[in-house]
Amino acid sequence: MKLLIAVVQHEDAVKAKSALVESGYRVTELHSTGGLLSRHNSTLLCGVEADQVDAAIEVLSNVCVGRTINLEHGHPLFAVHDKVHLGGAVVFVVDLERFVRI
């Protein structure tokens, strides 16, 4: 069993969660905030069998898109860049010792 921890952009969270559920996965959504850019994200937790990892990541890759954002004056990176490209999602795959549904 594996735990997918997917940090997705706020703009893609509803689509990502819906796509996973429609594909038969159970998902828990946690609201989160990125450290460097302080943007709102959602962290999706999804327990899957080891042979389902690639399929679940494929579902996310179909709905989570990269985008370019303008940095606000005063942001520490603004001195170097006025725009940054954000990836569609970051997915961590973690081994689960035990999974219990109550």
C-alpha positions as CSV (number, residue, x, y, z in Angstrom):
1,M,0.0,0.0,0.0
2,K,1.2,3.5,-0.8
3,L,0.2,7.0,0.3
4,L,0.2,9.7,-2.4
5,I,0.7,13.2,-1.0
6,A,-0.1,15.5,-3.8
7,V,0.4,19.3,-3.3
8,V,-1.7,20.9,-6.0
9,Q,-2.3,24.6,-6.8
10,H,-5.5,26.0,-5.4
11,E,-6.9,26.6,-8.9
12,D,-6.6,22.9,-9.7
13,A,-7.7,21.4,-6.4
14,V,-11.4,20.8,-7.2
15,K,-10.7,19.3,-10.6
16,A,-7.9,17.1,-9.2
17,K,-10.0,15.8,-6.3
18,S,-13.0,15.2,-8.5
19,A,-10.9,13.4,-11.1
20,L,-9.4,11.1,-8.5
21,V,-12.8,10.3,-7.0
22,E,-14.3,9.7,-10.5
23,S,-11.4,7.3,-11.1
24,G,-12.3,5.3,-8.0
25,Y,-9.8,6.7,-5.5
26,R,-10.7,7.9,-2.0
27,V,-9.2,11.3,-1.3
28,T,-8.8,13.6,1.7
29,E,-8.1,17.3,1.0
30,L,-6.1,19.5,3.4
31,H,-5.8,23.2,2.8
32,S,-2.1,24.3,2.8
33,T,0.1,27.3,2.0
34,G,3.4,27.2,0.1
35,G,6.4,28.5,2.0
36,L,8.3,30.6,-0.6
37,L,5.4,32.2,-2.5
38,S,2.8,31.9,0.3
39,R,0.2,30.8,-2.2
40,H,-2.8,28.8,-1.2
41,N,-2.6,25.1,-2.2
42,S,-4.4,21.9,-1.4
43,T,-2.7,18.8,-0.2
44,L,-4.5,15.7,-1.3
45,L,-4.0,12.4,0.6
46,C,-4.8,9.2,-1.3
47,G,-4.1,5.7,-0.2
48,V,-3.6,3.4,-3.2
49,E,-2.3,-0.1,-3.9
50,A,1.3,-0.2,-5.2
51,D,0.2,-1.1,-8.7
52,Q,-2.2,1.9,-8.9
53,V,0.4,4.6,-8.2
54,D,1.2,5.4,-11.8
55,A,-2.5,5.5,-12.8
56,A,-3.3,7.9,-10.0
57,I,-0.4,10.1,-10.9
58,E,-1.6,10.1,-14.5
59,V,-5.1,11.3,-13.4
60,L,-3.4,14.2,-11.6
61,S,-1.2,15.0,-14.5
62,N,-4.3,15.4,-16.7
63,V,-5.8,18.1,-14.6
64,C,-3.0,19.9,-12.8
65,V,-1.4,22.4,-15.1
66,G,1.7,24.6,-14.7
67,R,1.2,28.4,-14.9
68,T,3.2,31.5,-14.8
69,I,2.4,34.1,-12.1
70,N,3.5,37.7,-11.7
71,L,5.3,38.4,-8.4
72,E,4.2,41.3,-6.3
73,H,6.6,44.2,-5.5
74,G,8.2,43.5,-2.2
75,H,8.4,39.7,-2.7
76,P,12.0,38.6,-2.0
77,L,12.3,37.0,-5.5
78,F,11.1,40.2,-7.2
79,A,14.6,41.7,-7.3
80,V,15.6,38.8,-9.5
81,H,12.4,37.8,-11.4
82,D,9.1,39.5,-12.0
83,K,7.4,36.2,-13.0
84,V,7.8,32.6,-11.9
85,H,6.6,29.4,-13.4
86,L,4.7,27.1,-11.0
87,G,4.5,23.4,-11.8
88,G,1.2,21.6,-11.9
89,A,1.6,19.5,-8.8
90,V,4.2,17.8,-6.5
91,V,3.5,14.2,-5.6
92,F,5.2,12.3,-2.9
93,V,4.8,8.5,-2.8
94,V,5.2,7.0,0.6
95,D,5.2,3.4,1.8
96,L,2.4,2.7,4.2
97,E,3.0,0.2,7.0
98,R,-0.7,-0.1,7.8
99,F,-3.9,1.4,6.4
100,V,-7.1,1.1,8.5
101,R,-10.6,2.4,7.4
102,I,-13.0,2.7,10.4
